[in-house]
Amino acid sequence: MIHCRETAARLMAPGKGILAADESIGTMSSRLSDAGVEPTSENRRVYRELLATTPRLSEAISGIIFCDETLSQSFSDGRPFPQAVRDLGILPGIKVDTGAKSCPGLPGEKVTEGLDGIPARLTRYAEMGAAFAKWRAVFAISENTPTRGAIRVNANALARYAAACQEAGLVPIVEPEVLMDGAHNRARCRDVTAEVHAAVRDELALLNVDLAGIVLKPNMVLEGEDHEVRSTPQEVAAITVGVLRMWPAELAGVAFLSGGQSPERATANLEAMQQHSTPWPLTFSFGRALVSPALMAWRGEADRVADGQAALAERVVANAAAARLRTELKSA
């Protein structure tokens, strides 16, 4: 467990965040196509290498989450992705769930799959050089959802995954995401997020998961994307931190997902979080909010690699500055 705690502390290093570049083959292929790039395995590899080799990335990014395909690929110089990323001063991670599927007995709700054979898979990923893993559970808000059954079955899966990770020497990123879909207000999102987190804490405790060796990757507490009123960053920060205060002080840290927010809004909300005192650091683990600008600037053109990297660097620097704000406020 000491090893997991040390790795978790590295992931939560002050002023750094985690880059989520773990889109599935299908999702990444679709995004490449939308950007006018042929969705081949090689283009997916080139794009992930573009992200990882962005100059000075390690100054603001502690870890990068990859999918299975990428972790098995190599940089253009022949070094396997895990080795090459470590050489750049960044910890490599791996998404290990196999996606959210329809949950038997709960019409319209989903359960994340991928537990079958996970101990052996995690051992293999550790041997390949991965330092941490990620598992995402999703919860949709409607008049009747999420149900207690959906919350419990997903919380149990997250805990079983986390326990298996720590046994394999990998830090688990625990990601319970309450989706932005819908017209609900932020109070409804708060209540659902709090219920989900309580269930996850219970299941983690039952399986003796060491909270000092995990990173929590939650949604920010927001109104639904179809709600008529947008919350301010200060409102988002206050209500989100209020929910998070139920987590024990030994938790290694919190790295928020962006959850479909615009890059600018996600950064503004993260910055507002730093005004609140918490026993654990609050940072970012963004995907689309970081990588989408890079993809649109690159568009698969070899002479625009620097443009793609500049677009990524701009968003990463902005979020790292937001994550450092608390330290700066304390020293002022």
Secondary structure as UniProt FT lines:
FT   HELIX           2..11
FT   TURN            14..15
FT   STRAND          17..21
FT   HELIX           25..34
FT   TURN            35..36
FT   HELIX           41..52
FT   TURN            55..56
FT   HELIX           57..59
FT   STRAND          61..66
FT   HELIX           68..71
FT   TURN            76..77
FT   HELIX           81..87
FT   TURN            88..89
FT   STRAND          91..95
FT   STRAND          100..102
FT   TURN            104..105
FT   TURN            107..108
FT   STRAND          110..112
FT   TURN            116..117
FT   HELIX           118..128
FT   STRAND          132..139
FT   HELIX           148..168
FT   STRAND          171..178
FT   HELIX           186..206
FT   TURN            207..208
FT   HELIX           211..213
FT   STRAND          215..216
FT   TURN            225..226
FT   HELIX           233..244
FT   TURN            245..246
FT   TURN            249..250
FT   STRAND          254..256
FT   TURN            259..260
FT   HELIX           263..273
FT   TURN            274..275
FT   STRAND          282..284
FT   HELIX           288..298
FT   TURN            299..300
FT   HELIX           302..304
FT   HELIX           305..331
//
